[in-house]
Amino acid sequence: MKQAVKSGGRLLLQGYMPKQLEYRTGGPSAVENLYTEVMLRKTFADWEIVLLHEHEEVIEEGSAHAGRSALIDLVARKPTGR
């Protein structure tokens, strides 16, 4: 993801947190495919983190993604010159 963003560009990500495995309402079934605040802060330590927000919401995105969900949002800006 980091390589796909142009210098000075922004990355917007909404993903599932590990708690999502308890809800079983969609998303990845393997913990290594889920995001944590610590992991995102470490991965994007060299970027400006504009927003990093954990939250739970009820989503209705078809039969495969329906119900209470443990989500994490990230907006990060890639430094210029990189």
LUMTI-254964 format. One record per atom (N, C-alpha, C): x, y, z; atom name; residue in three letters. Coordinates in nm, 3 decimals. Example, Ala and Ser with C-alpha at 12.3 -4.5 7.8 and 13.67 -1.06 7.14 Angstrom:
% LUMTI-254964
> c1_c2_c3_atome_residu
> 1.319_-0.569_0.780_N_ALA;
> 1.230_-0.450_0.780_CA_ALA;
> 1.320_-0.330_0.780_C_ALA;
> 1.285_-0.225_0.708_N_SER;
> 1.367_-0.106_0.714_CA_SER;
> 1.290_0.003_0.787_C_SER;
//
This chain:
% LUMTI-254964
> c1_c2_c3_atome_residu
> 0.082_-0.119_0.000_N_MET;
> 0.000_0.000_0.000_CA_MET;
> 0.086_0.125_0.000_C_MET;
> 0.191_0.124_0.080_N_LYS;
> 0.275_0.243_0.091_CA_LYS;
> 0.339_0.278_-0.042_C_LYS;
> 0.380_0.178_-0.119_N_GLN;
> 0.446_0.203_-0.246_CA_GLN;
> 0.349_0.257_-0.351_C_GLN;
> 0.222_0.229_-0.337_N_ALA;
> 0.123_0.271_-0.436_CA_ALA;
> 0.085_0.418_-0.423_C_ALA;
> 0.118_0.481_-0.311_N_VAL;
> 0.080_0.621_-0.286_CA_VAL;
> 0.192_0.712_-0.334_C_VAL;
> 0.154_0.816_-0.410_N_LYS;
> 0.252_0.912_-0.459_CA_LYS;
> 0.302_0.999_-0.344_C_LYS;
> 0.417_1.058_-0.364_N_SER;
> 0.474_1.151_-0.268_CA_SER;
> 0.374_1.262_-0.235_C_SER;
> 0.348_1.284_-0.107_N_GLY;
> 0.251_1.384_-0.064_CA_GLY;
> 0.106_1.338_-0.068_C_GLY;
> 0.083_1.216_-0.118_N_GLY;
> -0.053_1.163_-0.129_CA_GLY;
> -0.105_1.108_0.002_C_GLY;
> -0.231_1.073_0.002_N_ARG;
> -0.297_1.019_0.122_CA_ARG;
> -0.347_0.878_0.098_C_ARG;
> -0.342_0.802_0.205_N_LEU;
> -0.395_0.666_0.206_CA_LEU;
> -0.515_0.665_0.299_C_LEU;
> -0.627_0.612_0.252_N_LEU;
> -0.746_0.594_0.334_CA_LEU;
> -0.772_0.446_0.346_C_LEU;
> -0.782_0.396_0.467_N_LEU;
> -0.801_0.254_0.491_CA_LEU;
> -0.911_0.235_0.595_C_LEU;
> -1.001_0.144_0.569_N_GLN;
> -1.094_0.097_0.672_CA_GLN;
> -1.081_-0.054_0.673_C_GLN;
> -1.045_-0.107_0.788_N_GLY;
> -1.025_-0.251_0.800_CA_GLY;
> -1.090_-0.305_0.926_C_GLY;
> -1.079_-0.434_0.940_N_TYR;
> -1.131_-0.502_1.058_CA_TYR;
> -1.020_-0.521_1.162_C_TYR;
> -1.058_-0.513_1.288_N_MET;
> -0.967_-0.541_1.399_CA_MET;
> -0.983_-0.686_1.443_C_MET;
> -0.888_-0.741_1.519_N_PRO;
> -0.898_-0.881_1.563_CA_PRO;
> -1.028_-0.914_1.636_C_PRO;
> -1.087_-0.819_1.706_N_LYS;
> -1.214_-0.845_1.775_CA_LYS;
> -1.324_-0.889_1.678_C_LYS;
> -1.305_-0.859_1.550_N_GLN;
> -1.403_-0.899_1.449_CA_GLN;
> -1.422_-1.050_1.445_C_GLN;
> -1.320_-1.124_1.479_N_LEU;
> -1.330_-1.271_1.479_CA_LEU;
> -1.437_-1.320_1.577_C_LEU;
> -1.459_-1.244_1.686_N_GLU;
> -1.564_-1.280_1.782_CA_GLU;
> -1.703_-1.257_1.723_C_GLU;
> -1.719_-1.153_1.643_N_TYR;
> -1.850_-1.118_1.588_CA_TYR;
> -1.893_-1.211_1.475_C_TYR;
> -1.797_-1.257_1.395_N_ARG;
> -1.827_-1.348_1.284_CA_ARG;
> -1.933_-1.292_1.189_C_ARG;
> -1.921_-1.164_1.160_N_THR;
> -2.018_-1.098_1.072_CA_THR;
> -1.955_-1.057_0.940_C_THR;
> -1.845_-1.121_0.903_N_GLY;
> -1.778_-1.091_0.777_CA_GLY;
> -1.634_-1.053_0.801_C_GLY;
> -1.564_-1.028_0.692_N_GLY;
> -1.424_-0.991_0.700_CA_GLY;
> -1.334_-1.113_0.700_C_GLY;
> -1.204_-1.088_0.708_N_PRO;
> -1.107_-1.198_0.706_CA_PRO;
> -1.125_-1.292_0.825_C_PRO;
> -1.094_-1.418_0.803_N_SER;
> -1.107_-1.517_0.911_CA_SER;
> -0.973_-1.547_0.977_C_SER;
> -0.865_-1.487_0.927_N_ALA;
> -0.731_-1.509_0.982_CA_ALA;
> -0.682_-1.381_1.049_C_ALA;
> -0.634_-1.393_1.172_N_VAL;
> -0.592_-1.276_1.250_CA_VAL;
> -0.481_-1.199_1.179_C_VAL;
> -0.396_-1.265_1.103_N_GLU;
> -0.288_-1.194_1.035_CA_GLU;
> -0.337_-1.102_0.923_C_GLU;
> -0.465_-1.113_0.888_N_ASN;
> -0.524_-1.025_0.787_CA_ASN;
> -0.606_-0.913_0.848_C_ASN;
> -0.593_-0.893_0.979_N_LEU;
> -0.667_-0.789_1.051_CA_LEU;
> -0.569_-0.682_1.099_C_LEU;
> -0.620_-0.564_1.132_N_TYR;
> -0.537_-0.451_1.169_CA_TYR;
> -0.552_-0.414_1.316_C_TYR;
> -0.443_-0.366_1.376_N_THR;
> -0.447_-0.310_1.511_CA_THR;
> -0.388_-0.170_1.505_C_THR;
> -0.421_-0.091_1.605_N_GLU;
> -0.367_0.045_1.612_CA_GLU;
> -0.214_0.041_1.621_C_GLU;
> -0.162_-0.048_1.704_N_VAL;
> -0.017_-0.060_1.720_CA_VAL;
> 0.050_-0.093_1.587_C_VAL;
> -0.005_-0.188_1.514_N_MET;
> 0.052_-0.228_1.386_CA_MET;
> 0.049_-0.114_1.285_C_MET;
> -0.062_-0.041_1.278_N_LEU;
> -0.070_0.069_1.182_CA_LEU;
> 0.022_0.184_1.222_C_LEU;
> 0.031_0.215_1.351_N_ARG;
> 0.124_0.320_1.395_CA_ARG;
> 0.268_0.283_1.361_C_ARG;
> 0.304_0.158_1.378_N_LYS;
> 0.440_0.112_1.347_CA_LYS;
> 0.464_0.116_1.196_C_LYS;
> 0.371_0.064_1.119_N_THR;
> 0.385_0.059_0.975_CA_THR;
> 0.394_0.198_0.912_C_THR;
> 0.318_0.291_0.966_N_PHE;
> 0.313_0.426_0.909_CA_PHE;
> 0.384_0.529_0.998_C_PHE;
> 0.483_0.484_1.074_N_ALA;
> 0.557_0.573_1.164_CA_ALA;
> 0.628_0.685_1.089_C_ALA;
> 0.664_0.660_0.965_N_ASP;
> 0.734_0.761_0.886_CA_ASP;
> 0.638_0.847_0.803_C_ASP;
> 0.510_0.834_0.824_N_TRP;
> 0.408_0.914_0.757_CA_TRP;
> 0.337_1.001_0.861_C_TRP;
> 0.265_1.101_0.816_N_GLU;
> 0.179_1.180_0.905_CA_GLU;
> 0.047_1.107_0.920_C_GLU;
> 0.016_1.066_1.040_N_ILE;
> -0.114_1.002_1.065_CA_ILE;
> -0.215_1.112_1.093_C_ILE;
> -0.306_1.131_1.000_N_VAL;
> -0.408_1.234_1.010_CA_VAL;
> -0.523_1.186_1.098_C_VAL;
> -0.558_1.058_1.086_N_LEU;
> -0.669_0.999_1.163_CA_LEU;
> -0.639_0.852_1.185_C_LEU;
> -0.658_0.807_1.307_N_LEU;
> -0.650_0.665_1.340_CA_LEU;
> -0.757_0.641_1.445_C_LEU;
> -0.862_0.567_1.407_N_HIS;
> -0.981_0.558_1.490_CA_HIS;
> -1.035_0.415_1.493_C_HIS;
> -1.043_0.358_1.613_N_GLU;
> -1.107_0.227_1.632_CA_GLU;
> -1.253_0.250_1.668_C_GLU;
> -1.341_0.171_1.612_N_HIS;
> -1.484_0.185_1.644_CA_HIS;
> -1.560_0.059_1.608_C_HIS;
> -1.677_0.047_1.665_N_GLU;
> -1.767_-0.063_1.632_CA_GLU;
> -1.893_-0.004_1.569_C_GLU;
> -1.937_-0.068_1.464_N_GLU;
> -2.054_-0.023_1.391_CA_GLU;
> -2.135_-0.144_1.345_C_GLU;
> -2.261_-0.123_1.320_N_VAL;
> -2.344_-0.224_1.255_CA_VAL;
> -2.341_-0.190_1.106_C_VAL;
> -2.290_-0.283_1.027_N_ILE;
> -2.284_-0.260_0.883_CA_ILE;
> -2.374_-0.359_0.810_C_ILE;
> -2.425_-0.316_0.698_N_GLU;
> -2.511_-0.400_0.613_CA_GLU;
> -2.460_-0.386_0.471_C_GLU;
> -2.369_-0.474_0.433_N_GLU;
> -2.309_-0.471_0.300_CA_GLU;
> -2.331_-0.605_0.230_C_GLU;
> -2.453_-0.652_0.233_N_GLY;
> -2.486_-0.780_0.173_CA_GLY;
> -2.475_-0.892_0.276_C_GLY;
> -2.504_-1.012_0.236_N_SER;
> -2.510_-1.125_0.329_CA_SER;
> -2.374_-1.162_0.388_C_SER;
> -2.265_-1.130_0.320_N_ALA;
> -2.132_-1.168_0.369_CA_ALA;
> -2.075_-1.069_0.471_C_ALA;
> -2.131_-0.950_0.479_N_HIS;
> -2.084_-0.847_0.572_CA_HIS;
> -2.205_-0.780_0.635_C_HIS;
> -2.260_-0.841_0.737_N_ALA;
> -2.380_-0.787_0.799_CA_ALA;
> -2.374_-0.807_0.950_C_ALA;
> -2.397_-0.699_1.024_N_GLY;
> -2.402_-0.706_1.170_CA_GLY;
> -2.294_-0.622_1.236_C_GLY;
> -2.281_-0.639_1.366_N_ARG;
> -2.183_-0.564_1.446_CA_ARG;
> -2.042_-0.596_1.396_C_ARG;
> -1.962_-0.491_1.379_N_SER;
> -1.828_-0.507_1.324_CA_SER;
> -1.728_-0.423_1.402_C_SER;
> -1.608_-0.477_1.421_N_ALA;
> -1.497_-0.408_1.488_CA_ALA;
> -1.407_-0.351_1.380_C_ALA;
> -1.410_-0.219_1.364_N_LEU;
> -1.343_-0.153_1.253_CA_LEU;
> -1.231_-0.061_1.300_C_LEU;
> -1.140_-0.034_1.209_N_ILE;
> -1.035_0.065_1.233_CA_ILE;
> -1.019_0.147_1.106_C_ILE;
> -1.011_0.279_1.123_N_ASP;
> -0.994_0.370_1.010_CA_ASP;
> -0.858_0.436_1.020_C_ASP;
> -0.794_0.454_0.906_N_LEU;
> -0.665_0.522_0.899_CA_LEU;
> -0.666_0.617_0.782_C_LEU;
> -0.624_0.741_0.807_N_VAL;
> -0.591_0.835_0.701_CA_VAL;
> -0.448_0.879_0.730_C_VAL;
> -0.359_0.856_0.634_N_ALA;
> -0.218_0.889_0.652_CA_ALA;
> -0.166_0.959_0.527_C_ALA;
> -0.078_1.055_0.549_N_ARG;
> -0.019_1.131_0.440_CA_ARG;
> 0.127_1.093_0.423_C_ARG;
> 0.162_1.056_0.300_N_LYS;
> 0.300_1.019_0.269_CA_LYS;
> 0.384_1.147_0.259_C_LYS;
> 0.501_1.148_0.322_N_PRO;
> 0.585_1.267_0.314_CA_PRO;
> 0.623_1.298_0.170_C_PRO;
> 0.642_1.426_0.140_N_THR;
> 0.687_1.464_0.007_CA_THR;
> 0.833_1.423_-0.010_C_THR;
> 0.868_1.393_-0.131_N_GLY;
> 1.004_1.352_-0.160_CA_GLY;
> 1.030_1.204_-0.141_C_GLY;
> 0.926_1.126_-0.114_N_ARG;
> 0.945_0.981_-0.095_CA_ARG;
> 0.868_0.902_-0.198_C_ARG;
//
